Amino acid sequence: MPCVLSDADWLTPDQHIRLMAVASITTGIARLLADDPGTAILHGLVARMCATLDHAIRPDHPGLAT
């Protein structure tokens, strides 16, 4: 990922962090569901990760939300 982010110099540092967070969370959700889907769902782990994902992908400016 660092080589990809270094090529994306048009992104702000905040956007770099958000991109890394989205990639990490998405991978984490897939791992949770693959390893132990019942526990991940019953204990709210997937829901919490989805909430974090929603926060990470929010627009920088609240007025841009549709």
PESUL-V963806 format. One line per field, one symbol per residue. phi: phi as a letter, one per 40 degrees, with the letter a starting at -180 (. if undefined). psi: psi as a letter, one per 30 degrees, with the letter a starting at -180 (. if undefined). burial: # if it has 16 or more other ideal C-beta (glycine too) atoms within 10 Angstrom, else .. Layout:
BEGIN
phi=???
psi=???
burial=???
END
This chain:
BEGIN
phi=.dccccccccccdccccccccccccccccccdcccacccccccgcccccccccdccccccbdcccb
psi=eeeeeffhffkleeeeeeeeeeeeeeeeeeeeeeeieeeeeeggeeeeeeeeeeeegklejfffk.
burial=...............#.##.....#..##..#.......#....##..#..##..#..........
END
